[in-house]
Amino acid sequence: MLRRASLSTKLIRTGAALLVMALASIGLTLWVTWQLEGGAAAVNEAGRMRMQTWRLSSALLAQAPRDSQQALIGELDQSLRLLRSGDPGRPLFVPWNPNIRKQFERVERLWQEQKLGWEQGGSGIVTALSAMATQRAADAQVSAIDELVLAIEQQLSRHTAILNLFQFLMMALAIGGAAVMLYTGFLYVILPLDHLSQGLRRVESGEFSARIEVTSRDEFGQVAAGFNRMAQTLQSLYQGLESSVRVKTRHIEAQRARLEALYGVSAFLAEAGTLEEMCKGFCQRLRTLLKADAVAVRWADEGQQRFLLLASDGLPGDIAQAERSLAAGTCHCASPAPDARTRVIPILDESRSVPCACSGAGFVSVVNVPLRLKQRLTGEVNLMFRHETALAEDEQDLLDALASHLANALEGLRAAALEREAAVSEERALLARELHDSIAQSLAFLKIQVQLLRTAVQKAQPDLINSSLDELDAGLRESIGDVRELLMHFRTRTNTGSIEQALQETTRKFQHQTGLPVHVSTHGDGLPLPADTQVQVLHVIQEALSNVRKHAQARQVTLEIQKGAQWRFTVRDDGTGFDSADARDESHVGLRIMHERAQRIGARVSVESVPGDGTSVTLVLPLHPMTAPLGDLPKALQAEPADTQAGLKS
């Protein structure tokens, strides 16, 4: 029969029994100790009564003053009252028994008799007879007190013997409790643990039939029952382990192959550069992976009314030519629904009034995989088989994943094409603005000078002719300078990875063109600038140098570069300068161009100039993208604008 008590209950019961016995023994010991302490104080107080008796008899014989005698009598009365009632505060109390009570009553009776005689005798001459009587009475009183003390000491001796007995019992209890705890621990803890250890060793050695005998329902009994269940489970698992391992291995191998295929197709789509290359390679890889007889990729128009064949592999040429543009709903391959999923469609369907072209080529079934882009159906992938086929759930998931990658890659190509178109358009607009703001104005000026020259020739005005020729010569030189400057701007690139090198090249070309010395100084440290930012910075500096060439009449130019979390570029000349208040005038084409370029990267341009004291143009960039929180960046840095991308690709 199983013992039902739990291990904790058994330990609590054993500990509680030992605790009760220990507390009882300690309580009895404390009580006996208390009795001994009070009895010792009573012995001391009785001893004081002997001394007080002798002092009183000596005072009577010496005929001491009445007040002194009364004080001594009061002390004896006080000692008797203290012995009779005790004093718990000291503590002091008499360990009463019949013998002690008898001796105490004798002492009290003798004292009352002596006290009465001494009080009646009063004060007077003490005769020899009365002195002897007083001495005998004192001796009798002291003898009675000695008997009382002896009785108390005998009672205390018995209490001491009881205390020693209790201490011996406590020692025996400690030894017995330790033995009980050791036995209890061995019986309820060590022995079950040993059985469990033996069972574990047997299981570790491969003996899964090992079982532990369950003799109780405590915690170790529950652990033993759990061990038996575990051993039984291990035994059953081990029996079919080899077959389970083979099944799991095949499953893992299939998953590895699918992941490898997914990775390979994804890597190919990422590297493909053209639409034809991407779709053709996708069809070839998908056909090999799924062992299909033919694969086709179709792209739907905006209204999904027609499906365009982008590429195919294994599809007969006549079918591919006939289905280059397939109306929706006319074939199994062009019948998507808004909620279409990957599905297997049998081609040989007698209910169709118009036979499918695929059936004539011997195809029996087709797998339609929709191409989705952000929940929008944009096309489909068709896998044709010349036998009936079925898709497992993992194969369907793989096809959906591959189709999603293809849709994203196709959208990426389309977005890249739109981006290139926008970049070209933006670059053309930029080139048009540059030409309009420089060469076009110079040509308009030359046209006016030609008209003036023609008029002067007709009127035969030599002075006006020479003036017009000088203006034409100056205008031509200005136009040639503008053309060279534009060529220098458009041929300068920042593909070195360092804006400082590009600026050094720009300043060298500027010195060669104008003959003005340019001093470049760089201070601080900072992270490299993004490529789109470098392009705009380079164009702003070039425009500032162009303004120096055209208007400043300077002798030297300084370019200061301050690197850090917020880069700063300053172009300073010692030319004629101008009124800074006029810088906001729309007629200052160069300044407007610099402001427009700075705004594209979230930077700002400031111009400081004093007539006759030169000009300073400062470009301050926003916080570097690597040092500023995303929320603090200007919108121009949170996404690459099309014009900066165009500048990089030009």
C-alpha positions in Angstrom: 0.0 0.0 0.0 1.4 3.4 -1.0 2.2 5.9 1.6 0.0 8.9 0.8 1.8 11.7 2.8 4.0 14.0 0.8 7.7 14.5 1.5 7.1 18.0 2.8 4.4 16.7 5.1 6.7 14.0 6.5 9.5 16.4 7.1 7.1 19.0 8.7 5.7 16.3 11.0 9.1 15.1 12.1 10.4 18.6 12.6 7.3 19.7 14.4 7.6 16.8 16.9 11.2 17.6 17.6 10.4 21.3 17.9 7.6 20.6 20.5 9.9 18.4 22.6 12.7 20.9 22.4 10.4 23.8 23.4 8.9 21.8 26.3 12.4 20.9 27.6 13.5 24.5 27.2 10.4 25.8 29.0 10.8 23.4 31.9 14.5 24.4 32.1 13.6 28.0 32.2 11.0 27.4 34.9 13.5 25.4 37.1 16.1 28.1 36.5 13.6 30.7 37.6 12.8 28.8 40.7 16.5 28.4 41.6 17.1 32.1 41.0 14.2 33.1 43.2 15.2 30.6 45.9 18.8 31.9 46.0 17.5 35.4 46.5 15.3 34.0 49.4 18.3 32.3 51.0 20.1 35.6 50.9 17.2 37.5 52.4 16.9 34.9 55.2 20.6 35.3 55.9 20.0 39.0 56.2 17.5 38.2 58.9 20.2 36.5 61.0 22.3 39.6 60.8 19.3 41.8 61.6 18.5 39.6 64.7 22.0 40.0 66.0 22.0 43.7 65.4 18.7 44.1 67.2 19.9 42.0 70.2 23.1 44.1 70.4 21.1 47.3 70.3 18.8 46.1 73.1 21.8 45.0 75.3 23.6 48.3 74.6 20.4 50.2 75.4 20.5 52.0 72.0 18.0 54.8 71.4 14.4 53.8 70.9 14.3 55.0 67.3 17.2 52.8 66.3 15.5 49.8 67.9 12.3 50.5 66.1 14.2 50.8 62.7 15.8 47.4 63.2 12.5 45.9 64.2 11.0 47.4 61.0 13.7 45.8 58.9 13.0 42.4 60.3 9.3 42.9 59.7 10.1 44.0 56.1 12.2 40.9 55.5 9.5 38.6 56.8 6.9 40.2 54.6 9.2 39.9 51.6 9.8 36.2 52.2 6.1 35.7 52.7 4.9 37.5 49.5 8.0 37.4 47.3 9.3 39.9 44.8 8.9 38.9 41.1 10.9 41.9 39.9 14.2 40.7 41.5 13.1 37.8 41.3 12.7 36.6 44.9 10.3 34.0 46.1 10.4 31.0 48.5 10.1 27.6 46.9 7.3 26.6 49.3 6.8 23.1 50.5 5.4 21.8 53.8 8.7 21.8 55.6 9.7 25.3 54.4 6.3 26.6 55.4 6.5 25.0 58.8 10.0 26.5 59.4 8.8 29.9 58.2 5.8 29.9 60.6 8.1 29.0 63.4 10.5 31.9 62.6 7.5 34.2 62.3 6.0 33.0 65.6 9.3 33.4 67.5 9.7 36.9 66.0 6.2 37.9 67.1 6.8 36.7 70.6 10.2 38.5 70.9 8.9 41.6 69.2 6.0 41.8 71.8 8.4 41.3 74.7 10.8 43.9 73.5 8.1 46.4 72.8 6.5 45.9 76.3 9.9 45.9 78.1 10.5 49.5 76.9 13.8 51.2 77.5 15.5 51.0 81.0 18.4 49.5 82.8 19.1 46.0 81.5 19.7 43.6 84.3 21.9 40.5 84.0 18.7 38.4 84.0 17.1 40.3 81.1 20.3 40.3 79.1 20.5 36.6 79.3 16.8 36.3 78.3 17.4 38.6 75.3 20.5 36.5 74.3 18.5 33.3 74.5 15.7 34.7 72.5 18.1 35.9 69.8 19.8 32.5 69.7 16.4 30.8 69.3 15.5 33.2 66.5 18.7 32.7 64.7 18.4 28.9 65.1 14.9 29.0 63.6 16.2 31.1 60.7 19.0 28.6 60.1 16.4 25.8 60.0 14.5 27.9 57.4 17.5 28.5 55.3 18.4 24.8 55.4 14.9 23.8 54.3 15.1 26.3 51.4 18.6 25.0 50.3 17.3 21.4 50.4 14.4 22.4 48.1 16.9 24.2 45.8 19.1 21.1 45.7 16.1 19.1 44.4 15.4 21.8 41.8 19.1 21.7 40.7 18.8 17.9 40.3 15.7 18.4 38.2 17.6 21.1 36.1 20.5 18.6 35.5 18.0 16.0 34.5 16.4 18.3 32.0 19.8 19.3 30.6 20.6 15.6 30.2 17.3 15.1 28.5 18.0 18.0 26.1 21.3 16.4 25.3 19.6 13.1 24.6 16.9 15.0 22.6 19.6 16.7 20.5 21.3 13.4 19.8 18.0 11.6 19.1 16.7 14.5 16.9 19.9 14.4 14.8 19.5 10.6 14.5 15.9 11.0 13.5 16.6 13.7 11.0 19.4 11.6 9.5 17.2 8.5 9.3 14.3 10.6 7.9 16.6 12.1 5.2 18.0 8.7 4.3 14.6 7.1 4.2 12.7 9.9 2.4 15.4 11.6 0.3 18.7 9.7 -0.1 17.2 6.3 -0.8 14.7 7.6 -3.4 17.5 9.7 -5.0 19.7 6.6 -5.1 16.9 4.7 -6.9 16.5 7.5 -9.4 20.3 7.6 -10.0 20.4 3.9 -10.7 17.5 4.3 -13.1 19.2 7.2 -14.9 22.4 5.2 -15.2 20.5 2.3 -16.7 18.7 4.6 -19.2 22.0 6.3 -20.1 23.5 2.9 -20.9 20.7 2.3 -23.4 18.4 0.2 -21.2 15.1 2.0 -21.9 13.1 -0.8 -20.2 14.4 0.4 -16.8 11.7 1.2 -14.3 11.7 2.5 -10.7 9.4 1.0 -8.1 6.9 3.6 -6.8 6.4 3.0 -3.1 4.8 6.4 -2.1 2.9 9.3 -3.5 5.1 12.0 -2.2 7.3 14.2 -4.4 9.9 11.5 -5.1 7.1 9.1 -5.8 5.7 11.6 -8.5 9.2 12.0 -9.9 9.6 8.2 -10.0 6.3 7.9 -11.8 7.4 10.6 -14.3 10.7 8.9 -14.8 8.8 5.7 -15.7 6.7 7.6 -18.2 9.7 9.2 -19.7 11.5 5.8 -20.0 8.5 4.4 -21.6 8.3 7.3 -24.1 12.0 7.0 -24.9 11.6 3.3 -25.4 8.7 3.8 -27.9 10.6 6.7 -29.6 13.8 4.7 -29.9 11.9 1.8 -31.5 10.8 4.1 -34.4 13.8 6.4 -34.3 15.5 5.3 -37.5 12.3 5.7 -39.6 11.6 9.1 -38.0 15.2 10.2 -38.7 14.9 9.2 -42.4 11.6 11.1 -42.7 12.9 14.2 -41.0 16.1 14.0 -43.1 14.1 13.9 -46.3 12.0 16.8 -45.1 15.0 18.9 -44.2 16.7 18.1 -47.4 13.7 19.2 -49.3 13.5 22.4 -47.4 17.2 23.0 -48.0 16.7 22.5 -51.7 13.8 24.9 -51.8 15.7 27.5 -49.8 18.7 27.1 -52.1 16.5 27.5 -55.1 14.8 30.6 -53.7 18.2 32.1 -52.9 19.5 31.3 -56.4 16.5 32.8 -58.1 16.6 35.9 -55.9 20.3 36.4 -56.5 19.7 36.0 -60.3 16.9 38.6 -60.2 19.0 41.0 -58.3 21.8 40.7 -60.9 19.7 40.7 -64.1 20.0 44.0 -65.9 17.3 43.8 -68.6 13.7 42.7 -68.6 14.3 40.0 -71.3 17.3 38.6 -69.4 15.4 38.6 -66.1 12.2 36.9 -67.4 14.0 34.4 -69.6 16.4 33.3 -66.8 13.5 33.1 -64.4 11.6 30.8 -66.7 14.6 28.5 -67.2 15.3 28.2 -63.5 11.7 27.6 -62.6 11.3 25.0 -65.2 14.3 23.1 -64.0 13.3 23.5 -60.3 9.7 22.2 -60.8 10.5 19.8 -63.7 7.8 21.5 -65.8 7.5 21.0 -69.6 7.1 24.7 -70.3 7.0 28.0 -68.3 5.7 31.4 -69.4 5.7 34.8 -67.7 2.8 37.2 -68.5 2.4 40.8 -67.5 -1.1 42.3 -67.2 -2.1 45.8 -68.4 -3.5 48.3 -66.0 -7.1 47.2 -66.5 -6.1 43.5 -66.6 -7.9 43.2 -70.0 -4.9 41.7 -71.8 -1.8 39.7 -70.8 1.5 40.3 -72.5 3.9 37.4 -72.8 7.3 38.6 -71.5 9.3 35.4 -71.8 8.9 31.6 -72.0 10.9 28.5 -71.9 9.9 25.2 -73.5 6.7 26.7 -75.0 6.3 25.9 -78.7 7.0 28.8 -81.0 3.6 28.9 -82.6 1.9 29.0 -79.3 4.3 31.7 -78.0 3.6 33.8 -81.2 -0.1 33.4 -81.0 -0.3 34.2 -77.3 2.0 37.3 -77.2 -1.0 39.4 -76.4 -3.8 37.3 -74.8 -7.2 38.7 -73.9 -8.3 37.9 -70.4 -10.6 35.0 -70.0 -9.8 33.4 -73.4 -7.5 30.8 -72.0 -6.6 29.0 -68.8 -3.4 31.1 -68.8 -5.2 34.4 -68.7 -8.0 34.0 -66.3 -6.9 35.6 -63.0 -9.4 36.7 -60.4 -8.8 39.5 -57.9 -8.4 36.9 -55.1 -6.6 34.4 -57.3 -4.1 32.0 -55.6 -1.7 29.5 -56.9 -3.8 26.6 -58.4 -3.6 23.6 -60.7 -6.0 23.8 -63.7 -6.6 20.7 -65.9 -6.3 21.8 -69.5 -8.4 19.0 -71.1 -11.8 20.5 -70.2 -14.6 19.2 -72.5 -17.0 22.0 -71.2 -15.0 24.7 -73.1 -16.5 25.7 -76.4 -13.1 26.9 -77.8 -10.3 24.4 -77.4 -7.2 25.6 -75.6 -4.0 26.0 -77.7 -2.0 24.3 -75.0 -4.0 21.1 -75.3 -3.0 20.7 -78.9 0.7 20.8 -77.8 0.0 17.8 -75.5 -0.1 19.8 -72.2 -2.5 18.2 -69.7 -2.4 20.6 -66.8 -1.2 24.1 -66.0 -0.2 25.8 -62.8 -1.2 29.4 -62.5 0.9 31.5 -60.1 -0.3 35.1 -59.7 2.2 38.0 -59.6 1.2 40.4 -56.9 2.7 43.8 -56.0 1.3 45.3 -52.8 -1.9 43.2 -53.1 -2.3 44.3 -56.7 -2.5 41.6 -59.4 0.0 42.5 -62.1 0.4 39.3 -64.0 1.0 35.6 -63.7 3.4 32.7 -64.2 2.2 29.6 -66.0 3.8 26.2 -65.6 2.6 23.6 -68.2 2.9 19.9 -67.7 2.2 17.0 -70.1 0.9 14.9 -67.2 -1.4 15.4 -64.3 0.3 17.2 -61.5 -0.5 18.2 -57.9 1.3 20.8 -55.7 2.2 20.1 -52.1 1.8 22.9 -49.7 5.5 23.6 -49.4 5.8 23.7 -53.2 2.9 26.2 -53.4 4.6 28.4 -50.8 7.8 28.3 -52.8 6.1 29.3 -56.0 4.3 32.2 -54.2 7.7 33.4 -52.8 9.4 33.2 -56.2 6.5 35.0 -57.9 6.7 37.7 -55.2 10.5 38.1 -55.9 9.9 38.3 -59.6 7.1 40.9 -59.2 9.4 43.1 -57.0 12.3 42.7 -59.5 10.0 43.7 -62.4 8.8 46.7 -60.5 12.4 47.6 -59.6 13.3 47.6 -63.3 10.3 49.8 -64.1 11.1 52.1 -61.3 14.7 52.3 -62.4 13.6 53.1 -65.9 11.3 55.9 -64.6 14.2 57.1 -62.5 16.6 57.3 -65.4 13.9 59.1 -67.5 13.4 61.6 -64.6 17.1 62.0 -64.2 17.6 62.7 -67.9 14.7 65.1 -67.9 16.1 66.9 -64.9 19.6 67.0 -66.4 18.2 68.5 -69.6 16.3 71.1 -67.6 19.4 71.9 -65.7 21.4 72.2 -68.9 18.7 74.4 -70.4 18.8 76.7 -67.4 22.6 76.9 -67.5 22.5 77.7 -71.2 19.7 80.2 -70.8 21.4 82.0 -67.9 24.8 82.2 -69.6 25.3 81.6 -73.3 21.7 82.6 -74.4 22.0 86.0 -72.7 25.5 86.5 -74.2 24.1 85.6 -77.7 21.2 88.0 -77.2 23.7 90.7 -76.3 25.8 89.9 -79.4 22.6 90.0 -81.6 22.0 93.6 -80.4 25.6 94.6 -81.0 25.3 93.1 -84.6 22.2 95.2 -85.2 24.0 98.3 -83.9 27.1 97.5 -86.1 24.8 97.2 -89.2 23.3 100.5 -88.4 26.7 102.1 -87.9 27.9 100.7 -91.2 24.9 102.0 -93.1 25.3 105.4 -91.5 29.1 105.3 -92.0 29.9 106.1 -88.3 33.4 104.8 -87.7 33.4 105.5 -83.9 30.2 103.6 -83.4 31.5 100.8 -85.7 34.7 100.4 -83.6 32.7 100.5 -80.4 30.3 97.8 -81.7 33.3 95.7 -82.8 34.9 96.0 -79.3 31.6 95.0 -77.7 31.3 92.0 -80.1 34.9 91.0 -79.3 34.2 91.2 -75.5 30.9 89.4 -75.9 32.5 86.6 -77.9 35.3 86.2 -75.4 32.6 86.1 -72.6 30.7 83.5 -74.5 33.8 81.4 -75.1 34.5 81.6 -71.4 31.0 80.6 -70.5 31.2 77.6 -72.9 34.5 76.5 -71.4 33.1 76.9 -67.9 30.0 74.9 -68.7 32.2 72.1 -70.3 34.3 72.1 -67.2 31.2 71.9 -64.9 29.7 69.0 -66.8 33.0 67.1 -67.1 33.9 67.4 -63.5 32.9 64.4 -61.4 33.1 63.4 -57.7 33.8 59.7 -58.3 37.0 60.0 -56.3 35.0 59.6 -53.1 36.5 62.8 -51.7 35.0 66.2 -52.2 38.4 67.8 -51.4 40.0 66.2 -54.4 37.1 67.3 -56.7 37.4 70.9 -55.4 41.2 70.8 -55.9 40.7 69.9 -59.5 38.0 72.6 -59.9 40.3 75.3 -58.5 43.2 74.2 -60.7 41.0 74.5 -63.8 39.8 77.9 -62.6 43.4 79.1 -62.1 44.3 77.9 -65.6 41.3 79.6 -67.1 41.5 82.9 -65.3 45.0 83.2 -64.1 43.8 84.0 -60.6 45.6 82.2 -57.6 43.2 80.1 -55.5 44.3 79.2 -51.9 42.5 76.1 -50.5 42.5 75.4 -46.8 40.9 72.5 -44.9 40.1 72.3 -41.2 38.6 69.8 -38.9 37.5 66.1 -39.3 34.3 64.7 -40.5 32.6 61.7 -42.2 32.6 61.7 -46.0 29.7 63.4 -47.7 27.1 61.4 -49.6 27.6 61.3 -53.4 24.5 63.4 -54.2 25.5 66.0 -51.7 29.0 66.2 -53.2 27.6 66.9 -56.7 25.5 69.8 -55.5 28.3 71.2 -53.3 30.7 71.1 -56.3 28.2 72.9 -58.6 27.6 75.6 -56.0 31.4 76.2 -55.6 31.8 76.3 -59.3 29.0 78.9 -59.7 30.6 81.0 -57.0 34.0 80.9 -58.8 32.2 81.7 -62.1 30.7 84.8 -60.5 34.2 85.8 -59.3 35.5 85.4 -62.9 32.6 87.4 -64.4 32.1 90.2 -61.9 34.6 90.5 -59.0 37.8 91.7 -60.8 39.7 90.1 -58.0 43.4 89.5 -57.5 43.1 86.3 -55.5 40.5 83.8 -54.2 40.4 81.7 -51.1 38.4 78.5 -50.6 37.9 77.4 -46.9 36.6 73.9 -46.1 35.4 73.3 -42.5 34.7 69.6 -41.9 32.6 68.2 -39.1 29.1 67.1 -38.3 27.9 70.2 -40.3 30.3 71.0 -43.2 30.9 74.6 -44.3 32.4 75.9 -47.5 33.4 79.5 -48.0 34.6 81.2 -51.3 36.1 84.6 -50.5 37.6 87.1 -53.0 39.2 90.6 -52.7 37.4 92.1 -55.7 35.1 95.0 -56.1 32.2 93.6 -54.2 28.6 94.8 -54.3 25.7 95.8 -52.0 24.5 92.6 -50.2 21.0 94.0 -50.2 20.9 93.6 -54.0 21.6 89.9 -53.6 17.8 89.2 -53.3 17.2 90.7 -56.7 16.0 88.2 -59.2 18.3 89.6 -61.8 21.3 87.9 -60.0 21.0 84.7 -62.0 24.2 83.0 -60.4 23.0 83.6 -56.9 19.6 82.2 -57.7 21.2 79.1 -59.2 23.3 78.6 -56.0 20.3 78.9 -53.8 18.3 76.4 -55.9 21.1 73.8 -55.7 21.6 74.3 -52.0 17.9 73.8 -51.3 18.0 70.4 -53.1 20.3 69.0 -50.3 18.7 71.0 -47.4 21.7 73.4 -47.2 21.7 77.2 -47.1 23.8 79.8 -48.9 24.7 83.2 -47.5 26.4 86.1 -49.3 28.3 88.9 -47.6 29.7 91.7 -49.7 30.7 95.3 -49.3 31.4 97.5 -52.3 35.2 97.8 -52.7 35.9 95.1 -50.0 35.3 91.8 -51.8 32.7 89.1 -51.5 32.2 86.0 -49.3 29.9 83.2 -50.3 29.3 80.6 -47.6 27.5 77.2 -48.1 26.5 75.5 -44.8 25.3 71.8 -45.1 22.8 70.2 -42.8 23.8 67.7 -40.1 25.5 64.7 -41.6 23.1 61.8 -42.1 25.3 59.6 -39.9 25.2 62.0 -37.0 21.7 63.4 -37.1 18.5 61.6 -35.9 16.3 60.7 -38.9 13.5 63.1 -37.7 16.0 66.0 -37.7 17.1 65.5 -41.3 15.7 67.7 -44.0 13.5 66.0 -46.5 16.2 66.4 -49.1 18.4 64.0 -47.1 15.7 61.5 -46.1 15.2 60.4 -49.7 17.5 60.9 -52.7 16.0 63.4 -55.1 15.8 62.6 -58.8 18.0 65.5 -59.8 20.8 64.4 -57.5 20.7 60.9 -58.9 20.7 62.4 -62.4 23.8 64.4 -61.5 25.5 61.3 -60.4 24.6 59.4 -63.6 25.4 62.3 -66.0 
